[in-house]
Amino acid sequence: MAKSRGENGPRGPAAGGSLSGTRESLAPGPDAAAADELSSLGSDSEVNGFAERRIDKFGFIVGSQGAEGALEEVPLEVLRQRESKWLDMLNNWDKWMAKKHKKIRLRCQKGIPPSLRGRAWQYLSGGKVKLQQNPGKFDELDMSPGDPKWLDVIERDLHRQFPFHEMFVSRGGHGQQDLFRVLKAYTLYRPEEGYCQAQAPIAAVLLMHMPAEQAFWCLVQICEKYLPGYYSEKLEAIQLDGEILFSLLQKVSPVAHKHLRQQKIDPLLYMTEWFMCAFARTLPWSSVLRVWDMFFCEGVKIIFRVGLVLLKHALGSPEKLKACQGQYETIERLRSLSAKIMQEAFLVQEVVELPVTERQIEREHLIQLRRWQETRGELQCCALPRLHGAKAILEAEPGPRLALEPSPSIRLPPDAHLPGSKAKPKLPKQVQKEKKEQQKRAKASGQVGQSPATGQVEVAAAAGDACPPQDTPLKDPAPQDSAHHCSQESLTSQESEDTYL
């Protein structure tokens, strides 16, 4: 999957196996003719007979390539319980990320409720923080004209993205318009990268779950934090990860590894579309969504695990290899995977249980990078190191907010004496100053002892009274206009006025 370059649109692969051209693995599949027929019908509201077409719960036309058959339905009561738990997490996000990240990971593995999936992806990826840090940026990019050399290529790719989904079924419909806006905005946001065909299905999946502006910032996070360098011109990062995947396969499935090595099949031939599109064009849709739920939470290790599981179960036994005697048969097996190994429940369980860690991936990355430098020289791609999931992204970019602090149920003055404290209570400076002035006036007038007002102040302070004297206004330690409440990413969502305070 190579980069689309040049004003004249996509080119075929360059001679000698170079990856600088455009591979057409993202081109329309066998249903291309039907897709073009549907996409030429005009805007969404003008699609003749569209209202009579049956749509599955994911938005695909029933009977099309993207639609699924019988699915494992989550009981309604269980779904409502999960929604309630996720609402609590989203409305108290910082607290959960700081103290209960493992619980978030477990709930992502179980699957995010469909009604909250888009919102959860924004929080997990850090896209919501990015949006808050850059108000109006997307609108500015959206209003800009864009580079003509990218606009032409993007426009020609629009009808190829999920042509049997209700959002993208019609040429010029709202789905294709939003997809064009998001992809054009990214070419302006990162002009040094431009546009890559594999970004289109990524952006399309995001648009199925959120508005264009939110989808844009999630795309930015995927390209810069989760999969940095994947969409650069020479695709060096994806080539490096192909070697990492092949090396990890030796430990996960020696049989599959040996077969691929004997057949001299380069990892790029089967894993490019898998990784660059995050399996959006490979797996059944229910499995895609579950993989993305875990991917946003745990990072690229989920993509590696899915790839390893598919290779292990497609080529991991002598019986399965009997039908794969040559390169062609092996590649065809990997392009037409068994429905059983891609089934949602089976795949997710295998992925969760596969013992491939971030540390192993990073260790192998260093090994493969050293080999690359010895044989090919330095990488030309200068992408930042990838971050492994939501927690790493949050720690790297904490956002414009203060650290979490416990909120007391009873507020006391800053210098109030707490019961059981042995320390002598310290009076506020203003009270001390007034006390000294009153003592000076008392000495000057020949009075002995304390004035009634001073005695009252001392008694109130020593008793830890939460109500200071009326002439000593107390500043609220947590005013409503403080940084906590004005924080652009205070975990109060737009849908709820509740905060973790």
MIGUKOL-664154 format. One record per atom (N, C-alpha, C, CB): x, y, z; residue in one letter. Coordinates in steps of 0.2 Angstrom, whole numbers, plus 5000, padded with zeros to 4 digits. Each point is the difference from the previous one (the first is absolute). Glycine has a CB too. Layout:
N
XYZA...
% end
This chain:
501
500449945000M499650065000M500450065000M499149945006M501050094988A500550055000A499750075000A500749934994A499750125006K499750075000K499850024993K500850025010K498650024990S499850034994S500450064999S498849955001S501650064993R500450054999R499950034993R500849965008R499250114992G500050034993G499350024998G500949934997G499150124999E499450034998E499549954995E500650115001E499849854996N499649954996N499749945003N500750044991N499349975016G499649945003G500549945001G498950044996G500849915006P500349945002P500449974994P499249975008P501450004993R500449964995R500049935002R500750114998R499549854998G500249935001G500649995004G499349974990G500949975013P500649995003P500650014995P499449925008P501150124995A500650014996A500349934999A500150125005A500449884990A500349944998A500549995006A499950024988A500249915012G500549985005G499749995007G500950054994G498449965007G499749995006G500050065004G500349885000G499950184998S500050065004S499350015002S501050054993S499049985013L499450025004L499950074999L500149915008L500250134988S499950074999S499450024996S501250015001S498549944995G499450014996G499449985004G500649974990G498850025007T499449995004T499849934998T499750125000T500249845005R499849934999R499250005000R501049955006R498750014991E499350014999E499649955004E500250044989E500149945017S499749955004S499450035004S501149945002S498850134997L499450035003L499550014994L500750055010L499449934985A499650014994A499349965001A501050024992A498550005004P499449965001P500049935000P499450104996P500349865007G500049935000G499549974995G500350005012G499549944989P499649974994P499350035000P500649905002P499250145003D499450034999D500050074998D499649935009D501050094987A500150074998A499450024996A501349985001A498549984994A499550024995A499450025004A500549934991A499350035013A499450015004A500050075004A499749885000A500950125003A500250065004A499950074996A500849935008A499550064986D500050064996D499350024998D501149974995D498549985004E499350014998E499650035005E500049904993E500150085014L499750035005L500350075001L499849895006L500850124994S500350075001S499950054995S500949945006S498850044988S499850054995S499350025001S500949954992S498850045013L499350015000L499850075003L499849885002L500850165000G499850075003G500150005007G499350024991G500450035012S500050015008S499649955003S500150124998S500049875009D499749955004D499350004999D500950015008D498850044992S499250015000S499849984993S500050085009S500449924986E499849984993E500149934998E500250124997E500149845007V500149934998V499349974999V501149995006V498849994988N499349974998N500049935004N500050064989N499449935015G499949945003G500449995006G499749954989G500750105013F500549995006F499649985006F500850084995F498649965006A499649995006A499849935001A499650124999A500349844995E499749935000E500649955002E499150034992E501549995007R500649965001R500049995008R500650044989R499649895013R500149995007R500750015002R499149914999R501050125006I500650025003I500149975006I499950114995I500749865006D500249965007D500250065005D500449894994D499750085012K500150055006K500650044999K499449925007K501150064989F500650044999F499950054994F500749905004F498850104992G499850054995G500249974993G500350095008G499949844991F500149974994F499349984997F501249975004F498850034989I499449974997I500049935000I500050094992I499549885011V500049935001V500149964993V499250025010V501249934990G500249964994G500650034997G498849974999G501450085003S500650034996S500749975003S499450114998S501149915000Q500749975002Q500150025007Q500450004988Q499450065014G500250025007G499549975005G500550104995G498949885003A499549985005A500249935003A499150074994A500649925012E500249945004E499349965001E501050055005E499149884996G499549965001G499850005007G500349934991G499550025012A499849995007A500650025004A499249914998A500650145007L500550025005L499849985007L500350104992L500249905012E499949995007E499850065003E500949915001E498550095001E499750065003E500150015008E499150004991E501150065011V500150005008V499350025002V501250054999V498649915007P499350015003P499950075002P500149895004P499350144995L499950075001L500250025007L499049994991L500849975014E500250025007E500750015001E499049945004E501450014993V500750015000V500350064997V500149875001V499650144993L500250064996L499950075004L499749944989L499750065014R499850065004R500550015006R498849994997R501449955006Q500450015006Q500750024998Q499449915005Q500850074989R500750024997R499950074998R500349894996R499250145001E499950074999E500150045006E499249974990E500450015015S500150045007S500750005002S498849965003S501649994997K500750005002K500450044996K499849885004K500150124989W500450044996W499850075001W500149914992W499350115009L499850075001L500350035006L498949984995L501249985011D500350025006D500850014998D499249935007D501150024989M500750014999M500150064995M500149885001M499550144994L500150054996L499950075004L499649934990L499950075014N499950065004N500550015006N498849994997N501649965004N500650015005N500649974997N499249995010N501050034984W500549964996W500750015003W499350024990W500950045013D500750015002D500149955006D500050124996D499449885009K500149965006K500149924998K499350095006K500349894989W500049934998W500749994997W498849994998W501450054997M500749994997M500650005005M499550054990M500449995015A500550015005A500149945005A499950124999A499549855003K500049955005K499749934998K499950105008K499749904986K499749944999K500149984992K499150025009K501549994989H500149994993H499949934998H500850095000H499449865004K499949934999K499249984999K501149985006K498550064998K499349994999K499750024993K499950015012K500450054986I499850024993I500249954995I500150125004I500549864997R500349954995R499549944999R501250045002R498649935004L499649945000L499350024997L500649965010L499150104991R499450014997R500150024993R499650055010R500949974987C500250004993C500049944997C500650105002C499749855001Q500049934998Q499349974999Q501249995005Q498450035000K499349975000K499650034994K500149985012K500150084986G499750044995G499650065002G499949894994G500350175003I499650065002I499350004997I501150065000I498449965004P499350004998P500050054994P499649985011P500049994984P500050044993P499850075001P499749904995P499850125010S499850075001S500550045002S498949965002S501650025001L500650045003L500749994997L499349995010L500749974984R500649984997R500450064998R499549894997R500150154999G500450064997G500350045005G499250004991G500450025015R500250045005R500649975004R498850045001R501249895000A500549975003A500750004996A499149935006A500850064988W500650004995W500350075001W499549924992W500150135008Q500350075001Q500450015006Q499150044993Q500649935013Y500450015006Y500649955000Y498950035006Y501049914992L500649965000L500650024996L499249915002L500650124992S500650024995S500350075002S499449934991S500350105013G500250075001G499750054995G501049955006G498650034990G499750044995G499650065003G500049904992G499750095013K499650055004K500450055002K499249925003K501450065000V500550055003V500350044994V500249935010V499950044985K500350044994K499550054997K500749904997K498750085003L499450044998L500050065004L499449914995L500650085012Q500050065005Q500650044999Q499349935008Q501350044991Q500650044999Q500050044994Q500649925007Q499050074988N500050034993N499350024998N501049934997N498750125007P499450024998P500050034993P499650015013P499949984983G499950034994G500649984994G499550095007G500949864995K500549984995K499849974995K500849995009K498749964992F499749964995F499650044995F500049905007F499650154996D499650044995D500550054996D499150005009D501550024994E500450034996E500349964994E500350075010E499949874991L500249954995L499549994995L500849955008L498650044995D499449984995D499950064995D499549935010D500650134992M499850064996M500650014995M499350055009M501349924992S500550014996S500049964993S500750025010S499550014985P499949974993P500349935000P500050114995P500649885008G500349934999G500550004994G499049955006G501450004994D500549994995D499749964994D501050005009D499050024985P499649974995P500349934998P499850114995P500849885007K500349934998K499749955005K501050054995K498849975011W499749955004W499249994999W501050035009W498750034990L499350004999L499849954995L500050125004L500349884990D499849964995D500049935002D500450084992D500249905011V500149935002V499549985006V501250004997V498650045007I499649995006I499349994997I500650075008I499249974987E499350004997E499949934996E500050134999E500549854998R499949944996R500049945005R500650054991R499649955015D500049955005D499449995004D501250015001D498450054999L499450005005L499549944999L500150135000L499849864993H499449954999H500349925002H499550084991H501149925010R500349935002R499949985007R500850024991R499050035013Q500049995007Q499349975003Q500950095001Q499149855000F499449975003F499450024996F500550005011F499549984982P499450034996P499349975001P500950014992P499149945013F499349975002F499850025006F500349904993F500150155010H499750035006H499650064999H501049965006H498550054998E499550054999E500350074999E499149935006E501450084998M500350075000M500450014993M500149995013M500249964984F500450014994F499749974994F501050005007F498349984993V499749974994V499950044994V499549935009V500550134992S499850054995S500650054998S498849995003S501450024991R500550044998R499750085002R500449924991R500150115012G499850075002G499550005006G500250034988G499749925015G499650005006G500450035006G499349904996G500350115010H500350035006H500649965002H498950055003H501149884997G500649965002G500650024996G499249915004G500750094989Q500650014996Q500350075001Q499549914992Q500050145009Q500250075001Q500450015006Q499050034994Q500849945012D500450005006D500649964999D499050015007D501149944990L500649964999L500550054996L499449895000L500350144995F500550044996F500250065005F499449974989F500250065015R500250055004R500649985005R498850054999R501149895004V500449985005V500749984997V499149965006V500950014988L500649984997L500450064997L499549894997L500150165000K500350064998K500350045005K499250014991K500550005015A500250035006A500749975002A498850035004A501349914996Y500649975002Y500650014996Y499349915005Y500550104988T500650024995T500250075002T499649924991T500050125011L500250075002L500350005007L499150044993L500749925011Y500249995007Y500849985000Y498849985005Y501349974991R500649974999R500249994993R499849935010R500450134987P500150014993P500649954998P499650125000P500949875005E500649964998E499849934999E500750085007E498749904996E499849934999E499549994994E500249985012E499450074987G499550004995G499549955002G500850034991G499049935003Y499449955001Y500349934998Y499150094997Y500649865006C500249934999C499349974999C501150005006C498849954989Q499449974999Q499749965007Q500449994988Q500149985016A499849975005A499750045006A500949924997A499250155002Q499650045005Q499350014999Q501150065001Q498749924993A499350014998A499549955004A500350044989A499949905011P499549955004P500150025008P500149914991P500450115011I500150025007I499550055002I501249975000I498950094996A499550055001A499349994999A500950074996A498949884999A499349984999A499849975006A500249994988A500149965015V499849975006V499950055006V500649904997V499850155004L499950055005L499450044999L501250015001L498750004992L499450044998L499349975002L500750064991L499349875009M499449965001M499850015008M500449924991M500150115013H499950005007H500050075003H500549895001H499750164995M500150075003M499950054994M500749955010M499250114992P500050064995P500750014997P499150055006P500949994988A500750004997A500550035004A499350024990A500650045014E500550035003E500349955005E499550114999E500149855005Q500349955005Q500449954996Q499050025008Q500749964986A500349944997A500750034997A498949954996A501250115002F500650034998F500549995006F499450084992F500549945014W500550005005W500149935002W499650115004W499949844996C500249935001C500549974995C498949995005C501050044988L500449974995L500750035001L499150004992L501050065011V500650035001V500449965005V499550124998V500149865008Q500349965005Q500249934997Q499350065009Q500349914987I500249944997I500750004996I498849975000I501250084996C500650014996C500650025003C499250034991C500750015015E500650035003E500249965007E499750114995E499849865008K500249975006K500049925000K499550105006K499949874991Y500049934999Y500449974995Y498850015004Y501250024990L500349974994L500450054997L499149924998L501450115005P500450054997P500449984995P500050065010P500149974984G500449984994G499749954996G500950025007G498549964994Y499649954996Y499850034993Y499649945011Y500350124989Y499750034994Y500550054997Y498849995005Y501850004997S500550054997S500249974993S500550035011S499950014985E500049984993E500349944998E500150124998E500549865006K500349934998K499849955004K501050064997K498549955008L499749945004L500649965004L499049994991L501550055011E500549965004E499749975006E500950084995E498749965009A499749975006A499749934999A499950125004A499749884991I499649944999I500449944998I499050074996I501649955000Q500549944998Q500349985006Q500250054989Q500049995016L500349985006L499649965004L500650115000L498749915001D499549965004D499949934997D499550115004D500649894989G499949934997G500549965002G499550054990G501249975011E500549965002E499949985008E500850054991E498950005012I499949985007I499549955001I500250125003I499249884993L499549955000L500349944998L499150084997L501349914998F500349944998F500449975005F500050044989F500450005015S500449975005S499649985006S500950084997S498649965005L499549975006L499749944998L499850125003L500049874990L499749944998L500449945002L499450064991L501249945009Q500549945001Q499849985007Q500950044992Q499050005013K499849985007K499349985000K500950075004K498749964993V499249985000V499949944996V499750125002V500549874992S499849954996S500649984996S498850035000S501749935002P500649984997P499849964993P500649995011P498949984989V499849964993V499850054995V499649915007V500050144995A499850064995A500650044998A498950005005A501650015000H500650044998H500449964995H500050065012H500149884990K500449964995K499849994993K500349945010K499050064990H499749994993H500150074996H499149915005H500850144998L500050074997L500750014998L499150045006L501449944998R500750014998R500249964994R500350025012R499549914988Q500249964995Q499750024993Q500049915008Q499450124993Q499650034994Q500350064998Q499049945003Q501450095001K500350074998K499550054999K501049954995K498550055009I499450055000I500250065004I499149914998I501050154999D500150065004D499450025004D500850044991D499349985016P499450025004P499650054997P500749975010P499650084986L499650054997L499449974995L501050085001L499149864997L499549984995L499349985004L501049954993L499150045013Y499349985004Y499950045005Y500249894997Y500350155006M499850045006M499950084999M500649915006M499650114988T499950074999T499350035001T500949994991T498649985005E499350025001E499849995007E499849984988E500449965015W499849995007W500150055005W500249884997W500550145003F500250055004F499850074999F501049935002F499150094991M499950074999M499350025000M500950004992M498649955007C499350025001C499749975007C499949994987C500649995017A499849975007A499449954999A500350115005A499849844990F499549954998F499350024998F500749935008F499250134991A499350034998A499849974994A500250105006A500349884989R499849974994R500149925000R500350114994R499849865011T500149935001T499549965004T501250034999T498749995006L499649965005L499250024999L501050005008L498649954995P499350025000P499950065005P499749884998P499750165000W500050065004W499950005007W499550044990W500249915013S500050005007S500749995003S498849954999S501650014998S500749995002S500450064999S499949884997S500050164998V500350064999V499950055006V499949984987V499550025015L499950055005L500349985007L498950034994L501149905007R500349985006R500750015000R499149915001R501250084993V500850015000V500150075001V500149904992V499550155005W500250075001W499850025007W499750024988W499949955015D499950025007D500649985004D498849985000D501549974999M500649985004M500650044997M499649885002M500450134992F500650044997F500050075003F499949934989F499650105011F500050075003F500250005007F499150034992F500849925012C500249995007C500749985001C498849985003C501449974993E500649975001E500650014995E499449915006E500450124988G500550024995G500149944995G500550085009G500149934988V500149964994V500249935002V500550104995V499649885011K500149935001K499449964999K500850035009K498650004991I499449974998I500049984992I499350065009I500949984987I500149994993I500549944999I499750124997I500849885006F500549955000F499749935002F500950085002F498749925004R499749945002R499549974995R500250045012R499450014985V499549974995V500449974994V499150095004V501449944994G500349984994G500349935002G500350114996G500049885010L500349945002L499549945001L500950075005L498549954997V499549955001V499749984993V499750055011V500349994985L499749984993L500649964997L499350104999L501349915001L500549964997L500149935003L500650114997L499349895010K500149945004K499449954998K500550075009K498949964990H499449954999H499949994993H499550045010H500850004985A500049994993A500549954998A499550114998A501149895005L500649974997L500449965006L500150084991L499649915014G500349985006G500049925001G499850115005G500049854991S500049935001S500249974993S499150005010S501249944990P500149964994P499449994996P501049945005P498450044998E499449994996E499850064996E499749925009E500450144994K499850064996K500550024995K499450045010K501249934990L500550024995L499949954994L500850055009L498949904992K499949964994K499750034994K499949915008K499750144993A499750034994A500450074998A498949955004A501650064999C500450064999C500849984998C499350065008C500749904987Q500749984997Q500450054997Q499549894999Q500250164999G500450054997G499950075002G500049934990G500350125007Q499950075002Q499350024999Q501250034997Q498649964997Y499350024998Y499549985004Y500450004988Y499649935014E499549975004E500050035007E500149894993E500550125010T500150035006T499750075001T501049935001T499250114994I499750075000I499250004999I501150044995I498749925001E499349994999E499649985007E500249974988E500149985015R499849985007R499950065005R500549894998R500050165002L500150055004L499550064998L501249975003L498650034991R499550054997R499349985001R500950034992R499049905009S499349985000S500049965007S499850004987S500350035018L500049965007L499449975002L500850085003L499249875001S499449965002S499650055004S500749895000S498750104999A499550045004A500049985008A499350014990A500949935011K500149985007K500550045004K499649894997K501050125000I500550035004I499950085000I500849914997I498850114999M499850085000M499450015004M500550014989M499249945014Q499350015004Q500250045006Q499549894995Q500150155007E500150055005E500249975007E499150074994E500549885009A500249975006A500649975000A498849995002A501349974993F500649964999F500650045000F499449914994F500650145001L500650044999L500250045006L499650014988L499950025015V500150055006V500349955006V499150084996V500749875005Q500249955005Q500849994999Q498849955002Q501350034991E500749984998E500550065001E499549914992E500250155006V500450065001V500250025007V499550044989V500049955015V500150025007V500549955003V498850055001V501249894998E500449955003E500749994997E498949945002E501250094992L500750004997L500550045004L499449984988L501149985014P500550045004P500550044996P499949915009P499950144988V500550044996V499950075003V499949944990V500650095013T500050065004T500350064997T500149935010T499850134992E500350064997E500849995001E499050075003E501249915002R500849995001R500349954995R499850025012R499849934986Q500349964995Q500050034993Q499649905007Q499950144992I499950034993I500650065000I498749985000I501450055005E500550065000E500749965000E499350085007E500849874996R500749965000R500149984993R499949965012R499650014985E500149984993E500050064995E499449905003E500350154999H500150064995H500750035000H498850035003H501649975003L500750025000L500449954996L499850055011L500149884990I500349964996I500050014992I499849915010I499550094988Q499950014993Q500350074997Q499049935002Q500950125003L500350074998L500749994999L499150065006L501349914998R500749994999R500249964994R500150005012R499549954986R500149974994R499950044994R499749895006R499750154994W499950044995W500650054999W498749995003W501550045002Q500650054999Q500649974998Q499550065009Q500649884992E500649964998E500049994992E500149955012E499250034986T500049984993T499750064995T499849895005T499850164998R499750054996R500250075002R499149924998R501250095007G500250065003G499550035004G500650024990G499450055012E499550035004E499350004997E501050075006E498549934999L499450014998L499950084997L499649915008L500050094987Q499950074998Q499350035003Q500549974989Q499149995014C499450025003C500250025007C499349924993C500550145009C500250035007C499450005004C500950074995C498749885005A499450005005A500249995007A499349954991A500350085013L500149995008L499949935002L499750125001L500649865004P499849935003P499349995001P501149995005P498749954994R499249995001R499949995007R499949944989R499550075013L499850005007L499549945000L500150125002L500049845003H499649935001H499450015004H501049944999H498550094998G499350015003G499850065003G500149885001G499350125002A499750065003A500450025006A498949964997A501450005007K500350025006K500750044998K499549905007K500950074989A500650034997A499950074997A500449894998A499050114998I499850074997I499850055006I499749944989I500050045016L499850055005L500650025004L498949945001L501650025000E500550025004E500550044996E499949895006E500150104987A500450044996A499750074998A500449904995A498950105005E499750064999E499450015005E500350004988E499950025018P499550005005P499450054999P500949975008P499250084987G499550044999G500050065005G499349914996G500350145002P500050075004P499549995006P500250064990P500149905015R499649995006R500549995006R499049964993R500850055013L500449995006L499949935001L499850115005L500749865000A500049935002A499449995004A501250005000A498549945000L499449995004L500250005008L499649924991L499950115012E500050015007E499449985003E500850094999E499249875007P499449985003P499650065002P500549905005P498850104994S499650065002S499749985007S499850034988S500350015017P499749995007P499250015000P501150035005P498649934999S499350025000S499850055005S499849884998S500750145007I499950065004I500650044999I499349945009I500650134989R500550044999R500250045006R499650014988R501050005014L500250035006L500550064998L499949905007L500250154997P500550054998P500749974999P499350095006P501149954990P500749974999P500449985007P499950064989P500049995016D500449995006D499649975006D500750104996D498749875002A499649985006A500349945003A499050044994A500949965013H500349945004H499649944999H500550085008H499849874990L499649934999L500049975007L500349994988L499149975014P500049975006P500549945000P498850025001P501649975005G500549955001G500750034997G499149914999G500950154999S500750024997S500350035006S499650034989S501149955012K500450035006K500350074998K500249885003K499850134991A500350074998A499650065003A500549944990A499950115012K499650065002K499750034994K500850015010K498650014991P499750034994P500350074999P498949945003P501250074990K500350064998K499450054997K501149944998K498950125005L499550054998L500250034993L499750025012L499849994984P500150044994P500450065001P498949954995P501450075000K500550065000K499550065002K500949954992K498650065005Q499550065001Q499850005007Q499650004988Q500249945015V499850005007V500650025004V499149914997V501550065002Q500650015004Q500150085000Q500549894998Q499450144996K500250075000K499550045004K500549984988K498850005011E499550045004E500149995007E499249984991E501049965011K500249995007K500550045003K499649884999K501050134997K500550045002K499850075001K500849934995K498850105000E499850065001E499550025006E500150004987E499549955014Q499650005006Q500450005006Q499049954994Q501550015007Q500450005006Q500450075001Q500149874998Q500150164996K500450065000K499550055003K500749974991K498750035006R499550055003R499849995007R499550014988R500549935014A499849985007A500650035005A499349904996A501350095002K500650025004K500050085000K500649904997K499250134997A500050075000A499550035005A500450004988A499049975012S499550025005S500049985007S499350004990S501249965011G500149975007G499649945002G500350115003G499449864992Q499649945001Q500449945001Q499150054993Q500749905011V500449945001V499549944997V500650055010V499849914987G499649944997G499850014993G499649975011G499949994987Q499850004993Q499450044999Q500649894998Q499350134996S499350034999S499549944998S500650114996S498849905005P499549954999P500149984992P499250055009P500949994987A500049984993A500649954999A499450114996A501249915007T500549964999T500049935003T500750105000T499049905006G499849935003G499649964996G500150065011G499449974986Q499549964996Q500449974994Q499050085003Q501449964994V500449984994V500449945002V500050114995V500449895011E500449955002E499649945001E500850085005E498749924999V499549945001V499849974994V499750055011V500149994984A499749974994A500549974996A499250095000A501549945000A500549964996A500249945004A500450114995A499749895012A500249945003A499549955000A500650075007A498849944992A499549955000A499949974993A499450065009A501049974986G499949974993G499350024997G500849915003G498950154999D499450024998D500050014992D499750055011D499949934985A500050004993A499750074998A499949884999A499850165006C499750074998C500550055003C498849955000C501650084996P500450065002P499650065002P501049954993P499450105010P499650065002P499850044994P500750015010P498850024990Q499750044995Q500450054996Q498949985005Q501650054999D500450054997D500749964997D499550095008D500549854992T500549964997T499849954995T500650015011T499350024983P499749964994P500549944999P499450104995P500349845004L500449944999L500049984992L499849975012L500750024985K500049984993K499949935000K500850094997K498749894999D499849934999D500549964997D498850044999D501549915004P500549964997P499949974994P500449985011P499050014987A499849974993A499550044997A500349895004A499850184994P499550044997P499849974993P500550105006P498949924992Q499749974994Q500450024994Q498850015005Q501650054995D500350024994D500749985000D499350094999D500949865006S500749975000S500249964994S499950005013S500749984987A500349964994A499649945000A501150055001A498749925004H499749935000H499350014996H500549975011H499250084990H499350014997H500150034993H499450015011H501150034988C500150034993C500449964996C499950115005C500449834997S500449964996S499749984994S500549965010S499850054984Q499749984994Q499849924999Q500650104995Q499849865009E499849935000E499949985007E500749984990E498850065014S499849985006S499649944999S500150115006S499849844996L499749944997L499250015000L501049935004L498850134997T499350014999T499950004992T499950075011T499649884987S499950004993S499550054998S500349885000S499650134994Q499550054997Q499349975001Q500850044992Q499249895009E499349975001E499850005007E500249934990E500350085015S499850005007S500350065004S499949874999S499850165005E500250055004E500449985006E499150074996E500949865006D500449985005D500749994999D499049935003D501450095003T500749994999T500349965006T500150114995T500549875004Y500349955006Y500050045006Y500649934992Y499450145008L500050045006L499349995003L500950084996L
% end
